[in-house]
Amino acid sequence: MKIIDKKAAMAIQRQHTDSRIFRYCTGKYQWHGSTSHYTGQDVAEISGVLAVYAERRRDNHGPYTRLMCITTN
């Protein structure tokens, strides 16, 4: 499965009314300037996951990336 952009992920969520947004990983990943750096990268296949997208977050240590997923579970 590949990481897609957030707009495409939200379109998938609207198509599946029983889906929800879920944190894919609990880890934080270094921020590389834009979400396009992450788009297209491969992630592991997980049953029930429809889409994965990268989201920029910020805490006291600075910006980081969190992978989010649209899931049917």
N, C-alpha and C positions, 0 to 999 in steps of 0.2 A: 504494500500500500504506500502511496506517496502523500506527502504533506501538500495540501491545497491552500488557497488563500481563504480568508475569513468570509468574504462575500459568497463564494461558491459553497462553503460549508453551511452558511445560514440558509442558502437556497435548498440544500439537501434537507436541512432540519424542517423547513416549512413543508416539504413534500411528504415527510414522515411525521404524522401528528403524534405518534407515541414515542418519539425520540426525545433525548435531553442532552444537555451539554455536561460533559464530565471532564475532570482533570485527567489527562492521559498518564502523566508521570508526576511523582512528587518532587523530582529533582528540578534544579534550576540550571539553565544552560546560558552560556555567555551570549550577550547581545552583540550582533554583528552589524548594526546600522539600519537594517530594514527587514521586514518579514520576507521579502523576496529572496533573501539569502537562504531561508529554510524551505521555501516552496520548491517542490519537486524532489526533495530528498526522500529516500526510502525509510519506512518504519516497519516494525514487525506487524504481521497480520494478527488481529485479535478478533475472535468471533463476537458478533454484535456491534462492532464499530463500523459506522458508515463513512466517516470522514475524520481527518486529523488536520488541525491548523495551528500555526504558531501565533502566540499573542505576546505583546510586549508588556512587561510589568516593571515596577520599580519599588525598591525598598530602601532601607538606610544604607545599603552597600552599593546602590546604583541600579541601573537598568539590567534586566535579565529576560530571558525567554521562557515561557511556559507553554508546553504543548497541550492543547485542548482537543477533545474529540466529541463527535456526535455519535451517540450510542442508542441502541434500542433496548438495552438492559434496564 
